[in-house]
């Protein structure tokens, strides 16, 4: 059985945030899956899954507000949301 990726928590103030998620935030295929554009709000903590080889497997955000917490921007592996040409 393949090893399961460990979740990594990131916020927009982490140095790895934009290199990790930035390229996916601009992809139309990701916007289509999410039903809109993901935003990098200061109130969000992102849960990122990466394979042992570093490939992004998926991500989501927990948006913590004063009155509630919301799970947002749940995206499966960006590799499955982009068109591949071989």
PDB file of N, CA, C and O in Angstrom:
ATOM      1  N   UNK A   1       0.845  -1.175   0.000  1.00  0.00           N
ATOM      2  CA  UNK A   1       0.000   0.000   0.000  1.00  0.00           C
ATOM      3  C   UNK A   1       0.890   1.238   0.000  1.00  0.00           C
ATOM      4  O   UNK A   1       1.798   1.340   0.825  1.00  0.00           O
ATOM      5  N   UNK A   2       0.645   2.189  -0.920  1.00  0.00           N
ATOM      6  CA  UNK A   2       1.483   3.385  -0.972  1.00  0.00           C
ATOM      7  C   UNK A   2       1.313   4.254   0.278  1.00  0.00           C
ATOM      8  O   UNK A   2       0.246   4.294   0.892  1.00  0.00           O
ATOM      9  N   UNK A   3       2.377   4.932   0.625  1.00  0.00           N
ATOM     10  CA  UNK A   3       2.339   5.832   1.780  1.00  0.00           C
ATOM     11  C   UNK A   3       1.377   6.977   1.524  1.00  0.00           C
ATOM     12  O   UNK A   3       1.318   7.521   0.421  1.00  0.00           O
ATOM     13  N   UNK A   4       0.632   7.334   2.544  1.00  0.00           N
ATOM     14  CA  UNK A   4      -0.296   8.452   2.452  1.00  0.00           C
ATOM     15  C   UNK A   4       0.444   9.747   2.769  1.00  0.00           C
ATOM     16  O   UNK A   4       1.300   9.774   3.652  1.00  0.00           O
ATOM     17  N   UNK A   5       0.114  10.826   2.047  1.00  0.00           N
ATOM     18  CA  UNK A   5       0.810  12.091   2.324  1.00  0.00           C
ATOM     19  C   UNK A   5       0.408  12.667   3.672  1.00  0.00           C
ATOM     20  O   UNK A   5      -0.740  12.542   4.100  1.00  0.00           O
ATOM     21  N   UNK A   6       1.362  13.297   4.329  1.00  0.00           N
ATOM     22  CA  UNK A   6       1.080  13.993   5.581  1.00  0.00           C
ATOM     23  C   UNK A   6       0.582  15.395   5.257  1.00  0.00           C
ATOM     24  O   UNK A   6       1.152  16.066   4.397  1.00  0.00           O
ATOM     25  N   UNK A   7      -0.474  15.849   5.933  1.00  0.00           N
ATOM     26  CA  UNK A   7      -0.950  17.214   5.673  1.00  0.00           C
ATOM     27  C   UNK A   7       0.050  18.254   6.177  1.00  0.00           C
ATOM     28  O   UNK A   7       0.685  18.082   7.217  1.00  0.00           O
ATOM     29  N   UNK A   8       0.166  19.322   5.420  1.00  0.00           N
ATOM     30  CA  UNK A   8       1.005  20.458   5.787  1.00  0.00           C
ATOM     31  C   UNK A   8       0.081  21.666   5.917  1.00  0.00           C
ATOM     32  O   UNK A   8      -0.743  21.914   5.037  1.00  0.00           O
ATOM     33  N   UNK A   9       0.215  22.409   7.000  1.00  0.00           N
ATOM     34  CA  UNK A   9      -0.594  23.608   7.211  1.00  0.00           C
ATOM     35  C   UNK A   9       0.194  24.826   6.769  1.00  0.00           C
ATOM     36  O   UNK A   9       1.353  25.000   7.146  1.00  0.00           O
ATOM     37  N   UNK A  10      -0.447  25.676   5.961  1.00  0.00           N
ATOM     38  CA  UNK A  10       0.188  26.903   5.474  1.00  0.00           C
ATOM     39  C   UNK A  10      -0.773  28.074   5.598  1.00  0.00           C
ATOM     40  O   UNK A  10      -1.989  27.903   5.505  1.00  0.00           O
ATOM     41  N   UNK A  11      -0.228  29.250   5.805  1.00  0.00           N
ATOM     42  CA  UNK A  11      -0.998  30.492   5.686  1.00  0.00           C
ATOM     43  C   UNK A  11      -0.288  31.356   4.651  1.00  0.00           C
ATOM     44  O   UNK A  11       0.826  31.053   4.225  1.00  0.00           O
ATOM     45  N   UNK A  12      -0.952  32.435   4.257  1.00  0.00           N
ATOM     46  CA  UNK A  12      -0.352  33.289   3.231  1.00  0.00           C
ATOM     47  C   UNK A  12       0.900  34.025   3.713  1.00  0.00           C
ATOM     48  O   UNK A  12       1.554  34.708   2.924  1.00  0.00           O
ATOM     49  N   UNK A  13       1.237  33.897   4.984  1.00  0.00           N
ATOM     50  CA  UNK A  13       2.478  34.503   5.486  1.00  0.00           C
ATOM     51  C   UNK A  13       3.650  33.524   5.490  1.00  0.00           C
ATOM     52  O   UNK A  13       4.785  33.921   5.753  1.00  0.00           O
ATOM     53  N   UNK A  14       3.386  32.249   5.203  1.00  0.00           N
ATOM     54  CA  UNK A  14       4.461  31.261   5.137  1.00  0.00           C
ATOM     55  C   UNK A  14       5.263  31.420   3.850  1.00  0.00           C
ATOM     56  O   UNK A  14       4.684  31.664   2.791  1.00  0.00           O
ATOM     57  N   UNK A  15       6.597  31.284   3.924  1.00  0.00           N
ATOM     58  CA  UNK A  15       7.425  31.435   2.721  1.00  0.00           C
ATOM     59  C   UNK A  15       7.100  30.413   1.617  1.00  0.00           C
ATOM     60  O   UNK A  15       7.304  30.697   0.436  1.00  0.00           O
ATOM     61  N   UNK A  16       6.597  29.228   1.996  1.00  0.00           N
ATOM     62  CA  UNK A  16       6.280  28.195   1.002  1.00  0.00           C
ATOM     63  C   UNK A  16       4.882  28.328   0.409  1.00  0.00           C
ATOM     64  O   UNK A  16       4.535  27.599  -0.520  1.00  0.00           O
ATOM     65  N   UNK A  17       4.074  29.249   0.934  1.00  0.00           N
ATOM     66  CA  UNK A  17       2.676  29.341   0.495  1.00  0.00           C
ATOM     67  C   UNK A  17       2.540  29.622  -1.005  1.00  0.00           C
ATOM     68  O   UNK A  17       1.927  28.836  -1.728  1.00  0.00           O
ATOM     69  N   UNK A  18       3.097  30.721  -1.468  1.00  0.00           N
ATOM     70  CA  UNK A  18       2.904  31.092  -2.879  1.00  0.00           C
ATOM     71  C   UNK A  18       3.639  30.164  -3.844  1.00  0.00           C
ATOM     72  O   UNK A  18       3.095  29.860  -4.906  1.00  0.00           O
ATOM     73  N   UNK A  19       4.858  29.697  -3.522  1.00  0.00           N
ATOM     74  CA  UNK A  19       5.477  28.723  -4.424  1.00  0.00           C
ATOM     75  C   UNK A  19       4.677  27.413  -4.523  1.00  0.00           C
ATOM     76  O   UNK A  19       4.667  26.761  -5.567  1.00  0.00           O
ATOM     77  N   UNK A  20       4.010  27.040  -3.424  1.00  0.00           N
ATOM     78  CA  UNK A  20       3.255  25.789  -3.409  1.00  0.00           C
ATOM     79  C   UNK A  20       1.888  25.936  -4.071  1.00  0.00           C
ATOM     80  O   UNK A  20       1.534  25.135  -4.936  1.00  0.00           O
ATOM     81  N   UNK A  21       1.114  26.949  -3.676  1.00  0.00           N
ATOM     82  CA  UNK A  21      -0.272  27.068  -4.137  1.00  0.00           C
ATOM     83  C   UNK A  21      -0.484  28.105  -5.235  1.00  0.00           C
ATOM     84  O   UNK A  21      -1.433  27.998  -6.012  1.00  0.00           O
ATOM     85  N   UNK A  22       0.376  29.092  -5.305  1.00  0.00           N
ATOM     86  CA  UNK A  22       0.200  30.169  -6.277  1.00  0.00           C
ATOM     87  C   UNK A  22      -0.030  29.710  -7.707  1.00  0.00           C
ATOM     88  O   UNK A  22      -0.948  30.206  -8.360  1.00  0.00           O
ATOM     89  N   UNK A  23       0.774  28.774  -8.219  1.00  0.00           N
ATOM     90  CA  UNK A  23       0.567  28.339  -9.600  1.00  0.00           C
ATOM     91  C   UNK A  23      -0.810  27.712  -9.838  1.00  0.00           C
ATOM     92  O   UNK A  23      -1.328  27.762 -10.953  1.00  0.00           O
ATOM     93  N   UNK A  24      -1.398  27.128  -8.805  1.00  0.00           N
ATOM     94  CA  UNK A  24      -2.701  26.472  -8.954  1.00  0.00           C
ATOM     95  C   UNK A  24      -3.858  27.467  -8.828  1.00  0.00           C
ATOM     96  O   UNK A  24      -4.939  27.241  -9.372  1.00  0.00           O
ATOM     97  N   UNK A  25      -3.626  28.561  -8.111  1.00  0.00           N
ATOM     98  CA  UNK A  25      -4.674  29.560  -7.940  1.00  0.00           C
ATOM     99  C   UNK A  25      -5.059  30.213  -9.267  1.00  0.00           C
ATOM    100  O   UNK A  25      -6.186  30.685  -9.414  1.00  0.00           O
ATOM    101  N   UNK A  26      -4.156  30.246 -10.218  1.00  0.00           N
ATOM    102  CA  UNK A  26      -4.440  30.883 -11.501  1.00  0.00           C
ATOM    103  C   UNK A  26      -4.955  29.950 -12.579  1.00  0.00           C
ATOM    104  O   UNK A  26      -5.249  30.406 -13.684  1.00  0.00           O
ATOM    105  N   UNK A  27      -5.073  28.676 -12.305  1.00  0.00           N
ATOM    106  CA  UNK A  27      -5.500  27.717 -13.326  1.00  0.00           C
ATOM    107  C   UNK A  27      -7.010  27.693 -13.483  1.00  0.00           C
ATOM    108  O   UNK A  27      -7.751  27.548 -12.511  1.00  0.00           O
ATOM    109  N   UNK A  28      -7.446  27.837 -14.711  1.00  0.00           N
ATOM    110  CA  UNK A  28      -8.886  27.796 -14.991  1.00  0.00           C
ATOM    111  C   UNK A  28      -9.499  26.462 -14.609  1.00  0.00           C
ATOM    112  O   UNK A  28     -10.635  26.409 -14.138  1.00  0.00           O
ATOM    113  N   UNK A  29      -8.749  25.382 -14.809  1.00  0.00           N
ATOM    114  CA  UNK A  29      -9.275  24.055 -14.462  1.00  0.00           C
ATOM    115  C   UNK A  29      -9.547  23.961 -12.958  1.00  0.00           C
ATOM    116  O   UNK A  29     -10.530  23.345 -12.547  1.00  0.00           O
ATOM    117  N   UNK A  30      -8.695  24.559 -12.148  1.00  0.00           N
ATOM    118  CA  UNK A  30      -8.909  24.570 -10.700  1.00  0.00           C
ATOM    119  C   UNK A  30     -10.120  25.434 -10.370  1.00  0.00           C
ATOM    120  O   UNK A  30     -10.931  25.054  -9.525  1.00  0.00           O
ATOM    121  N   UNK A  31     -10.259  26.586 -11.019  1.00  0.00           N
ATOM    122  CA  UNK A  31     -11.417  27.457 -10.794  1.00  0.00           C
ATOM    123  C   UNK A  31     -12.701  26.707 -11.118  1.00  0.00           C
ATOM    124  O   UNK A  31     -13.700  26.839 -10.411  1.00  0.00           O
ATOM    125  N   UNK A  32     -12.669  25.930 -12.175  1.00  0.00           N
ATOM    126  CA  UNK A  32     -13.863  25.169 -12.581  1.00  0.00           C
ATOM    127  C   UNK A  32     -14.239  24.152 -11.508  1.00  0.00           C
ATOM    128  O   UNK A  32     -15.412  24.021 -11.159  1.00  0.00           O
ATOM    129  N   UNK A  33     -13.248  23.432 -10.986  1.00  0.00           N
ATOM    130  CA  UNK A  33     -13.510  22.445  -9.941  1.00  0.00           C
ATOM    131  C   UNK A  33     -14.057  23.122  -8.686  1.00  0.00           C
ATOM    132  O   UNK A  33     -14.974  22.605  -8.049  1.00  0.00           O
ATOM    133  N   UNK A  34     -13.496  24.271  -8.334  1.00  0.00           N
ATOM    134  CA  UNK A  34     -13.893  24.974  -7.109  1.00  0.00           C
ATOM    135  C   UNK A  34     -15.188  25.764  -7.279  1.00  0.00           C
ATOM    136  O   UNK A  34     -15.837  26.111  -6.292  1.00  0.00           O
ATOM    137  N   UNK A  35     -15.563  26.048  -8.517  1.00  0.00           N
ATOM    138  CA  UNK A  35     -16.733  26.884  -8.747  1.00  0.00           C
ATOM    139  C   UNK A  35     -16.426  28.360  -8.593  1.00  0.00           C
ATOM    140  O   UNK A  35     -17.339  29.172  -8.442  1.00  0.00           O
ATOM    141  N   UNK A  36     -15.165  28.710  -8.628  1.00  0.00           N
ATOM    142  CA  UNK A  36     -14.743  30.103  -8.500  1.00  0.00           C
ATOM    143  C   UNK A  36     -13.250  30.176  -8.227  1.00  0.00           C
ATOM    144  O   UNK A  36     -12.546  29.167  -8.251  1.00  0.00           O
ATOM    145  N   UNK A  37     -12.791  31.372  -7.971  1.00  0.00           N
ATOM    146  CA  UNK A  37     -11.370  31.624  -7.749  1.00  0.00           C
ATOM    147  C   UNK A  37     -11.044  31.475  -6.263  1.00  0.00           C
ATOM    148  O   UNK A  37     -11.753  32.033  -5.426  1.00  0.00           O
ATOM    149  N   UNK A  38      -9.986  30.734  -5.915  1.00  0.00           N
ATOM    150  CA  UNK A  38      -9.583  30.683  -4.509  1.00  0.00           C
ATOM    151  C   UNK A  38      -8.856  31.971  -4.125  1.00  0.00           C
ATOM    152  O   UNK A  38      -8.055  32.490  -4.903  1.00  0.00           O
ATOM    153  N   UNK A  39      -9.132  32.481  -2.941  1.00  0.00           N
ATOM    154  CA  UNK A  39      -8.499  33.715  -2.467  1.00  0.00           C
ATOM    155  C   UNK A  39      -7.574  33.394  -1.314  1.00  0.00           C
ATOM    156  O   UNK A  39      -7.806  32.448  -0.562  1.00  0.00           O
ATOM    157  N   UNK A  40      -6.537  34.178  -1.181  1.00  0.00           N
ATOM    158  CA  UNK A  40      -5.512  33.961  -0.153  1.00  0.00           C
ATOM    159  C   UNK A  40      -5.736  34.841   1.074  1.00  0.00           C
ATOM    160  O   UNK A  40      -4.805  35.491   1.550  1.00  0.00           O
ATOM    161  N   UNK A  41      -6.948  34.863   1.580  1.00  0.00           N
ATOM    162  CA  UNK A  41      -7.297  35.718   2.717  1.00  0.00           C
ATOM    163  C   UNK A  41      -6.456  35.404   3.956  1.00  0.00           C
ATOM    164  O   UNK A  41      -6.052  34.264   4.183  1.00  0.00           O
ATOM    165  N   UNK A  42      -6.207  36.445   4.748  1.00  0.00           N
ATOM    166  CA  UNK A  42      -5.427  36.297   5.977  1.00  0.00           C
ATOM    167  C   UNK A  42      -6.108  35.390   6.996  1.00  0.00           C
ATOM    168  O   UNK A  42      -5.442  34.871   7.892  1.00  0.00           O
ATOM    169  N   UNK A  43      -7.411  35.188   6.882  1.00  0.00           N
ATOM    170  CA  UNK A  43      -8.169  34.379   7.845  1.00  0.00           C
ATOM    171  C   UNK A  43      -8.138  32.884   7.521  1.00  0.00           C
ATOM    172  O   UNK A  43      -8.762  32.086   8.220  1.00  0.00           O
ATOM    173  N   UNK A  44      -7.416  32.504   6.464  1.00  0.00           N
ATOM    174  CA  UNK A  44      -7.427  31.106   6.034  1.00  0.00           C
ATOM    175  C   UNK A  44      -6.142  30.370   6.423  1.00  0.00           C
ATOM    176  O   UNK A  44      -5.036  30.901   6.325  1.00  0.00           O
ATOM    177  N   UNK A  45      -6.333  29.138   6.864  1.00  0.00           N
ATOM    178  CA  UNK A  45      -5.237  28.192   7.032  1.00  0.00           C
ATOM    179  C   UNK A  45      -5.457  27.109   5.987  1.00  0.00           C
ATOM    180  O   UNK A  45      -6.527  26.505   5.917  1.00  0.00           O
ATOM    181  N   UNK A  46      -4.448  26.876   5.192  1.00  0.00           N
ATOM    182  CA  UNK A  46      -4.544  25.922   4.087  1.00  0.00           C
ATOM    183  C   UNK A  46      -3.977  24.579   4.509  1.00  0.00           C
ATOM    184  O   UNK A  46      -2.919  24.507   5.134  1.00  0.00           O
ATOM    185  N   UNK A  47      -4.688  23.519   4.164  1.00  0.00           N
ATOM    186  CA  UNK A  47      -4.234  22.158   4.399  1.00  0.00           C
ATOM    187  C   UNK A  47      -3.819  21.616   3.037  1.00  0.00           C
ATOM    188  O   UNK A  47      -4.632  21.507   2.120  1.00  0.00           O
ATOM    189  N   UNK A  48      -2.541  21.279   2.924  1.00  0.00           N
ATOM    190  CA  UNK A  48      -1.961  20.873   1.652  1.00  0.00           C
ATOM    191  C   UNK A  48      -1.470  19.434   1.778  1.00  0.00           C
ATOM    192  O   UNK A  48      -0.828  19.071   2.764  1.00  0.00           O
ATOM    193  N   UNK A  49      -1.775  18.627   0.780  1.00  0.00           N
ATOM    194  CA  UNK A  49      -1.267  17.254   0.730  1.00  0.00           C
ATOM    195  C   UNK A  49      -0.293  17.132  -0.424  1.00  0.00           C
ATOM    196  O   UNK A  49      -0.614  17.467  -1.564  1.00  0.00           O
ATOM    197  N   UNK A  50       0.907  16.648  -0.115  1.00  0.00           N
ATOM    198  CA  UNK A  50       1.930  16.423  -1.138  1.00  0.00           C
ATOM    199  C   UNK A  50       2.385  14.975  -1.076  1.00  0.00           C
ATOM    200  O   UNK A  50       2.495  14.392   0.003  1.00  0.00           O
ATOM    201  N   UNK A  51       2.644  14.405  -2.231  1.00  0.00           N
ATOM    202  CA  UNK A  51       3.188  13.057  -2.317  1.00  0.00           C
ATOM    203  C   UNK A  51       4.645  13.088  -1.849  1.00  0.00           C
ATOM    204  O   UNK A  51       5.252  14.156  -1.779  1.00  0.00           O
ATOM    205  N   UNK A  52       5.200  11.928  -1.532  1.00  0.00           N
ATOM    206  CA  UNK A  52       6.613  11.892  -1.110  1.00  0.00           C
ATOM    207  C   UNK A  52       7.563  12.529  -2.129  1.00  0.00           C
ATOM    208  O   UNK A  52       8.624  13.035  -1.762  1.00  0.00           O
ATOM    209  N   UNK A  53       7.175  12.502  -3.417  1.00  0.00           N
ATOM    210  CA  UNK A  53       8.032  13.114  -4.437  1.00  0.00           C
ATOM    211  C   UNK A  53       7.820  14.622  -4.557  1.00  0.00           C
ATOM    212  O   UNK A  53       8.443  15.271  -5.397  1.00  0.00           O
ATOM    213  N   UNK A  54       6.938  15.185  -3.714  1.00  0.00           N
ATOM    214  CA  UNK A  54       6.692  16.617  -3.714  1.00  0.00           C
ATOM    215  C   UNK A  54       5.527  17.065  -4.570  1.00  0.00           C
ATOM    216  O   UNK A  54       5.168  18.243  -4.551  1.00  0.00           O
ATOM    217  N   UNK A  55       4.923  16.146  -5.327  1.00  0.00           N
ATOM    218  CA  UNK A  55       3.781  16.506  -6.178  1.00  0.00           C
ATOM    219  C   UNK A  55       2.571  16.851  -5.317  1.00  0.00           C
ATOM    220  O   UNK A  55       2.245  16.132  -4.373  1.00  0.00           O
ATOM    221  N   UNK A  56       1.914  17.948  -5.647  1.00  0.00           N
ATOM    222  CA  UNK A  56       0.728  18.376  -4.918  1.00  0.00           C
ATOM    223  C   UNK A  56      -0.408  17.400  -5.174  1.00  0.00           C
ATOM    224  O   UNK A  56      -0.737  17.114  -6.325  1.00  0.00           O
ATOM    225  N   UNK A  57      -1.008  16.888  -4.109  1.00  0.00           N
ATOM    226  CA  UNK A  57      -2.109  15.925  -4.221  1.00  0.00           C
ATOM    227  C   UNK A  57      -3.474  16.566  -4.032  1.00  0.00           C
ATOM    228  O   UNK A  57      -4.477  16.047  -4.521  1.00  0.00           O
ATOM    229  N   UNK A  58      -3.519  17.673  -3.337  1.00  0.00           N
ATOM    230  CA  UNK A  58      -4.784  18.356  -3.103  1.00  0.00           C
ATOM    231  C   UNK A  58      -4.616  19.414  -2.036  1.00  0.00           C
ATOM    232  O   UNK A  58      -3.588  19.482  -1.361  1.00  0.00           O
ATOM    233  N   UNK A  59      -5.650  20.246  -1.892  1.00  0.00           N
ATOM    234  CA  UNK A  59      -5.602  21.290  -0.879  1.00  0.00           C
ATOM    235  C   UNK A  59      -7.002  21.755  -0.535  1.00  0.00           C
ATOM    236  O   UNK A  59      -7.947  21.550  -1.297  1.00  0.00           O
ATOM    237  N   UNK A  60      -7.121  22.377   0.612  1.00  0.00           N
ATOM    238  CA  UNK A  60      -8.354  23.038   1.030  1.00  0.00           C
ATOM    239  C   UNK A  60      -7.971  24.107   2.039  1.00  0.00           C
ATOM    240  O   UNK A  60      -6.836  24.153   2.514  1.00  0.00           O
ATOM    241  N   UNK A  61      -8.922  24.959   2.357  1.00  0.00           N
ATOM    242  CA  UNK A  61      -8.672  26.034   3.319  1.00  0.00           C
ATOM    243  C   UNK A  61      -9.735  26.007   4.407  1.00  0.00           C
ATOM    244  O   UNK A  61     -10.903  25.721   4.146  1.00  0.00           O
ATOM    245  N   UNK A  62      -9.312  26.308   5.625  1.00  0.00           N
ATOM    246  CA  UNK A  62     -10.233  26.535   6.729  1.00  0.00           C
ATOM    247  C   UNK A  62     -10.226  28.036   6.962  1.00  0.00           C
ATOM    248  O   UNK A  62      -9.203  28.622   7.316  1.00  0.00           O
ATOM    249  N   UNK A  63     -11.384  28.644   6.758  1.00  0.00           N
ATOM    250  CA  UNK A  63     -11.523  30.089   6.924  1.00  0.00           C
ATOM    251  C   UNK A  63     -12.101  30.350   8.308  1.00  0.00           C
ATOM    252  O   UNK A  63     -13.284  30.121   8.558  1.00  0.00           O
ATOM    253  N   UNK A  64     -11.240  30.836   9.203  1.00  0.00           N
ATOM    254  CA  UNK A  64     -11.618  31.062  10.593  1.00  0.00           C
ATOM    255  C   UNK A  64     -12.092  32.500  10.759  1.00  0.00           C
ATOM    256  O   UNK A  64     -11.310  33.444  10.648  1.00  0.00           O
ATOM    257  N   UNK A  65     -13.374  32.648  11.023  1.00  0.00           N
ATOM    258  CA  UNK A  65     -13.955  33.971  11.273  1.00  0.00           C
ATOM    259  C   UNK A  65     -14.372  34.055  12.738  1.00  0.00           C
ATOM    260  O   UNK A  65     -14.348  33.052  13.451  1.00  0.00           O
ATOM    261  N   UNK A  66     -14.746  35.226  13.178  1.00  0.00           N
ATOM    262  CA  UNK A  66     -15.132  35.415  14.583  1.00  0.00           C
ATOM    263  C   UNK A  66     -16.335  34.554  14.962  1.00  0.00           C
ATOM    264  O   UNK A  66     -16.414  34.054  16.085  1.00  0.00           O
ATOM    265  N   UNK A  67     -17.271  34.380  14.027  1.00  0.00           N
ATOM    266  CA  UNK A  67     -18.513  33.675  14.358  1.00  0.00           C
ATOM    267  C   UNK A  67     -18.609  32.255  13.808  1.00  0.00           C
ATOM    268  O   UNK A  67     -19.551  31.534  14.138  1.00  0.00           O
ATOM    269  N   UNK A  68     -17.640  31.834  12.965  1.00  0.00           N
ATOM    270  CA  UNK A  68     -17.732  30.491  12.387  1.00  0.00           C
ATOM    271  C   UNK A  68     -16.421  30.116  11.694  1.00  0.00           C
ATOM    272  O   UNK A  68     -15.567  30.960  11.425  1.00  0.00           O
ATOM    273  N   UNK A  69     -16.300  28.826  11.420  1.00  0.00           N
ATOM    274  CA  UNK A  69     -15.189  28.299  10.620  1.00  0.00           C
ATOM    275  C   UNK A  69     -15.791  27.609   9.407  1.00  0.00           C
ATOM    276  O   UNK A  69     -16.754  26.851   9.526  1.00  0.00           O
ATOM    277  N   UNK A  70     -15.221  27.873   8.246  1.00  0.00           N
ATOM    278  CA  UNK A  70     -15.720  27.286   7.005  1.00  0.00           C
ATOM    279  C   UNK A  70     -14.613  26.517   6.305  1.00  0.00           C
ATOM    280  O   UNK A  70     -13.470  26.971   6.253  1.00  0.00           O
ATOM    281  N   UNK A  71     -14.954  25.352   5.766  1.00  0.00           N
ATOM    282  CA  UNK A  71     -14.043  24.615   4.909  1.00  0.00           C
ATOM    283  C   UNK A  71     -14.301  25.086   3.489  1.00  0.00           C
ATOM    284  O   UNK A  71     -15.428  25.005   2.999  1.00  0.00           O
ATOM    285  N   UNK A  72     -13.251  25.583   2.819  1.00  0.00           N
ATOM    286  CA  UNK A  72     -13.404  26.187   1.497  1.00  0.00           C
ATOM    287  C   UNK A  72     -12.336  25.676   0.544  1.00  0.00           C
ATOM    288  O   UNK A  72     -11.343  25.073   0.952  1.00  0.00           O
ATOM    289  N   UNK A  73     -12.567  25.931  -0.726  1.00  0.00           N
ATOM    290  CA  UNK A  73     -11.566  25.720  -1.775  1.00  0.00           C
ATOM    291  C   UNK A  73     -10.998  24.307  -1.761  1.00  0.00           C
ATOM    292  O   UNK A  73      -9.790  24.118  -1.902  1.00  0.00           O
ATOM    293  N   UNK A  74     -11.865  23.321  -1.592  1.00  0.00           N
ATOM    294  CA  UNK A  74     -11.437  21.930  -1.595  1.00  0.00           C
ATOM    295  C   UNK A  74     -11.142  21.496  -3.021  1.00  0.00           C
ATOM    296  O   UNK A  74     -12.035  21.462  -3.867  1.00  0.00           O
ATOM    297  N   UNK A  75      -9.887  21.167  -3.281  1.00  0.00           N
ATOM    298  CA  UNK A  75      -9.468  20.781  -4.624  1.00  0.00           C
ATOM    299  C   UNK A  75      -8.742  19.450  -4.588  1.00  0.00           C
ATOM    300  O   UNK A  75      -7.842  19.252  -3.771  1.00  0.00           O
ATOM    301  N   UNK A  76      -9.127  18.537  -5.466  1.00  0.00           N
ATOM    302  CA  UNK A  76      -8.353  17.302  -5.589  1.00  0.00           C
ATOM    303  C   UNK A  76      -7.009  17.608  -6.231  1.00  0.00           C
ATOM    304  O   UNK A  76      -6.678  18.770  -6.467  1.00  0.00           O
ATOM    305  N   UNK A  77      -6.270  16.615  -6.502  1.00  0.00           N
ATOM    306  CA  UNK A  77      -4.967  16.777  -7.139  1.00  0.00           C
ATOM    307  C   UNK A  77      -5.066  17.697  -8.347  1.00  0.00           C
ATOM    308  O   UNK A  77      -5.815  17.409  -9.280  1.00  0.00           O
ATOM    309  N   UNK A  78      -4.319  18.802  -8.345  1.00  0.00           N
ATOM    310  CA  UNK A  78      -4.345  19.684  -9.517  1.00  0.00           C
ATOM    311  C   UNK A  78      -3.955  18.969 -10.805  1.00  0.00           C
ATOM    312  O   UNK A  78      -4.351  19.390 -11.892  1.00  0.00           O
ATOM    313  N   UNK A  79      -3.180  17.889 -10.692  1.00  0.00           N
ATOM    314  CA  UNK A  79      -2.810  17.139 -11.895  1.00  0.00           C
ATOM    315  C   UNK A  79      -4.040  16.534 -12.560  1.00  0.00           C
ATOM    316  O   UNK A  79      -4.045  16.326 -13.774  1.00  0.00           O
ATOM    317  N   UNK A  80      -5.089  16.248 -11.778  1.00  0.00           N
ATOM    318  CA  UNK A  80      -6.299  15.676 -12.361  1.00  0.00           C
ATOM    319  C   UNK A  80      -7.242  16.755 -12.888  1.00  0.00           C
ATOM    320  O   UNK A  80      -8.234  16.447 -13.549  1.00  0.00           O
ATOM    321  N   UNK A  81      -6.933  18.017 -12.595  1.00  0.00           N
ATOM    322  CA  UNK A  81      -7.798  19.105 -13.048  1.00  0.00           C
ATOM    323  C   UNK A  81      -7.190  19.880 -14.199  1.00  0.00           C
ATOM    324  O   UNK A  81      -7.729  20.908 -14.610  1.00  0.00           O
ATOM    325  N   UNK A  82      -6.081  19.402 -14.722  1.00  0.00           N
ATOM    326  CA  UNK A  82      -5.445  20.063 -15.851  1.00  0.00           C
ATOM    327  C   UNK A  82      -5.402  19.117 -17.039  1.00  0.00           C
ATOM    328  O   UNK A  82      -5.281  17.904 -16.868  1.00  0.00           O
ATOM    329  N   UNK A  83      -5.499  19.653 -18.209  1.00  0.00           N
ATOM    330  CA  UNK A  83      -5.474  18.833 -19.414  1.00  0.00           C
ATOM    331  C   UNK A  83      -4.041  18.418 -19.696  1.00  0.00           C
ATOM    332  O   UNK A  83      -3.133  19.249 -19.716  1.00  0.00           O
ATOM    333  N   UNK A  84      -3.851  17.134 -19.912  1.00  0.00           N
ATOM    334  CA  UNK A  84      -2.520  16.633 -20.232  1.00  0.00           C
ATOM    335  C   UNK A  84      -2.451  16.319 -21.717  1.00  0.00           C
ATOM    336  O   UNK A  84      -3.395  15.797 -22.310  1.00  0.00           O
ATOM    337  N   UNK A  85      -1.331  16.644 -22.288  1.00  0.00           N
ATOM    338  CA  UNK A  85      -1.091  16.287 -23.674  1.00  0.00           C
ATOM    339  C   UNK A  85       0.153  15.430 -23.721  1.00  0.00           C
ATOM    340  O   UNK A  85       1.221  15.849 -23.276  1.00  0.00           O
ATOM    341  N   UNK A  86       0.019  14.244 -24.253  1.00  0.00           N
ATOM    342  CA  UNK A  86       1.162  13.328 -24.348  1.00  0.00           C
ATOM    343  C   UNK A  86       1.512  13.112 -25.784  1.00  0.00           C
ATOM    344  O   UNK A  86       2.447  12.372 -26.087  1.00  0.00           O
TER     345      UNK A  86
END
